[in-house]
Amino acid sequence: MQRLEGRVALVTGALRGIGLAAVERLLAEGASVVLTDLPDPGATEVVAVLGRLGPSAHYLPLNVAQEADWQAVAAQVRADHGRLDVLVANAGTDCTSRVEEISLADWHRVMAVNVDGLFLGVKHCAALMEETGRATRGGASVIAISSIMGIVGIADASAYNTSKGAVRLFCKAVAIEFAQKRMPIRVNSVHPGFVRTRLLEEGMAGWVEKGMGTSVEALMEGLGASTPMGRIAEPEEIAPAIAFLASDDASYVTGAELVVDGGWTAQ
Ligand SMILES: NC(=O)c1ccc[n+]([C@@H]2O[C@H](COP(=O)([O-])OP(=O)(O)OC[C@H]3O[C@@H](n4cnc5c(N)ncnc54)[C@H](O)[C@@H]3O)[C@@H](O)[C@H]2O)c1
C-alpha cells in the first residue's frame, strides 16, 4: 500500500544514517522526498545517492542552523512542489565530554544544530505545511528525531542530553499550539536507542580517545549488551516509525514521543 502517494516530504541530514533510511522508506511508501544536507548539489556523495534513489528524490543544500538557508529552502519547496506534507527534522550532532571540559563553543554548536535547527525548520515551513495539511485527512506532520538521551541522562553527554530534551518538549509545546489554533500540523518526536551510524561510531571513537573504552567495536558491543534486546539498531529499524507518524495512520497522534530503543528506557 502506498500510504504517502502524492505527498511531499523534506528530510534534514538526509545523506546518511537514520535520515537516509527515512528517505528510502518515505520513497517506498510513495512520497516525493526533498533530501537536504550540508554538501553542495554537485558533490560526489549527493550525485551518487540521488542516482540510486530515482526521480522522486530531490536535493537542496541546507545547514539547519542557518535561518537564511531555511528561508531559501522553504521558498524553493513551495516553488518546486507547491506543498509540504512532512518535515523530518533529523540532522543532529554530538558532543561527548565531562561537563567541566565542554567549551562554550561546543555547547553552542550542539544547540545550534539540534535545537535551533528544529525551531527554524518549523518556523519557516509552518505556513506551507498548514496550507497542505488542510487538504489531507491526517494533516501535515513534523517528526523530530530526539533520542533516548532526550528522556534520560547519562554521564559525559550533558550537551547532547540537554539538546535532545529540548527537542522533546519543543515538539509537545508546538503540538499543543498548532492543535489549539486548529492548524492541521501534527508534531511528534521519535526517540531512537543506539543505532549503527557514523554519529554513534564517531561518538564511540571519542570515548576511546578519552580512555573511556578500548575500541569502537567493543563499546558498540557494550551498548548492545546494555539493551534488553541484546543488540543495537540498524537505521532501517527507525524509519518505519517515522513513516507511521508521516502517514494518515497517525491522524490523531500529536505531542507524542515514539520510543524505538529495544527496551533500553523500559529498564
Ligand atoms: N545513531 C544513534 O545512535 C542515534 C540515537 C538516537 C538519536 N539519534 C539522532 O538521529 C539523528 C541522525 O543521526 P545519525 O545517527 O543518522 O547520524 P549521522 O552522523 O549518520 O547523520 C547525521 C546527518 O546530519 C547532517 N548534519 C549535521 N549537521 C548538520 C547541519 N548543521 N545541517 C544540516 N545537516 C547536518 C550530517 O551531514 C549527516 O548527514 C540525529 O539527530 C541524532 O542525534 C541518533
The ligand as a MOL file (V3000), in Angstrom:
LIG
                    3D

  0  0  0     0  0            999 V3000
M  V30 BEGIN CTAB
M  V30 COUNTS 44 48 0 0 0
M  V30 BEGIN ATOM
M  V30 1 N 22.8920 6.9550 15.9150 0
M  V30 2 C 22.2910 6.9050 17.0970 0
M  V30 3 O 22.5980 6.0490 17.9330 0
M  V30 4 C 21.1960 7.8870 17.4110 0
M  V30 5 C 20.3810 7.6190 18.5030 0
M  V30 6 C 19.3700 8.4970 18.8190 0
M  V30 7 C 19.1600 9.6210 18.0560 0
M  V30 8 N 19.9620 9.8770 17.0050 0 CHG=1
M  V30 9 C 19.7010 11.0870 16.2310 0
M  V30 10 O 19.3780 10.7280 14.8990 0
M  V30 11 C 19.6870 11.8160 14.0360 0
M  V30 12 C 20.5000 11.2910 12.8580 0
M  V30 13 O 21.7390 10.8270 13.3540 0
M  V30 14 P 22.5760 9.6460 12.7000 0
M  V30 15 O 22.9170 8.7390 13.7930 0
M  V30 16 O 21.9070 9.1300 11.4850 0 CHG=-1
M  V30 17 O 23.9190 10.4370 12.3420 0
M  V30 18 P 24.8220 10.6230 11.0440 0
M  V30 19 O 26.0340 11.3040 11.5170 0
M  V30 20 O 24.9400 9.3430 10.2980 0
M  V30 21 O 23.9540 11.6240 10.1470 0
M  V30 22 C 23.7370 12.9440 10.5520 0
M  V30 23 C 23.4440 13.7800 9.3110 0
M  V30 24 O 23.1750 15.1300 9.7360 0
M  V30 25 C 23.9100 16.0040 8.8900 0
M  V30 26 N 24.1710 17.2690 9.5740 0
M  V30 27 C 24.9960 17.5160 10.6180 0
M  V30 28 N 24.9940 18.8130 10.9190 0
M  V30 29 C 24.1350 19.4310 10.0490 0
M  V30 30 C 23.7140 20.7580 9.8460 0
M  V30 31 N 24.1770 21.7710 10.5900 0
M  V30 32 N 22.8050 20.9990 8.8650 0
M  V30 33 C 22.3580 20.0000 8.0870 0
M  V30 34 N 22.7170 18.7170 8.2230 0
M  V30 35 C 23.6060 18.4410 9.1900 0
M  V30 36 C 25.1970 15.2420 8.5430 0
M  V30 37 O 25.7890 15.7890 7.3740 0
M  V30 38 C 24.6480 13.8330 8.3500 0
M  V30 39 O 24.2030 13.5960 7.0310 0
M  V30 40 C 20.4280 12.8420 14.8830 0
M  V30 41 O 19.5260 13.8620 15.2790 0
M  V30 42 C 20.8710 12.0350 16.0890 0
M  V30 43 O 21.0590 12.8320 17.2230 0
M  V30 44 C 20.9900 9.0310 16.6490 0
M  V30 END ATOM
M  V30 BEGIN BOND
M  V30 1 1 1 2
M  V30 2 2 2 3
M  V30 3 1 2 4
M  V30 4 1 4 5
M  V30 5 2 4 44
M  V30 6 2 5 6
M  V30 7 1 6 7
M  V30 8 2 7 8
M  V30 9 1 8 9
M  V30 10 1 8 44
M  V30 11 1 9 10
M  V30 12 1 9 42
M  V30 13 1 10 11
M  V30 14 1 11 12
M  V30 15 1 11 40
M  V30 16 1 12 13
M  V30 17 1 13 14
M  V30 18 2 14 15
M  V30 19 1 14 16
M  V30 20 1 14 17
M  V30 21 1 17 18
M  V30 22 2 18 19
M  V30 23 1 18 20
M  V30 24 1 18 21
M  V30 25 1 21 22
M  V30 26 1 22 23
M  V30 27 1 23 24
M  V30 28 1 23 38
M  V30 29 1 24 25
M  V30 30 1 25 26
M  V30 31 1 25 36
M  V30 32 1 26 27
M  V30 33 1 26 35
M  V30 34 2 27 28
M  V30 35 1 28 29
M  V30 36 1 29 30
M  V30 37 2 29 35
M  V30 38 1 30 31
M  V30 39 2 30 32
M  V30 40 1 32 33
M  V30 41 2 33 34
M  V30 42 1 34 35
M  V30 43 1 36 37
M  V30 44 1 36 38
M  V30 45 1 38 39
M  V30 46 1 40 41
M  V30 47 1 40 42
M  V30 48 1 42 43
M  V30 END BOND
M  V30 END CTAB
M  END
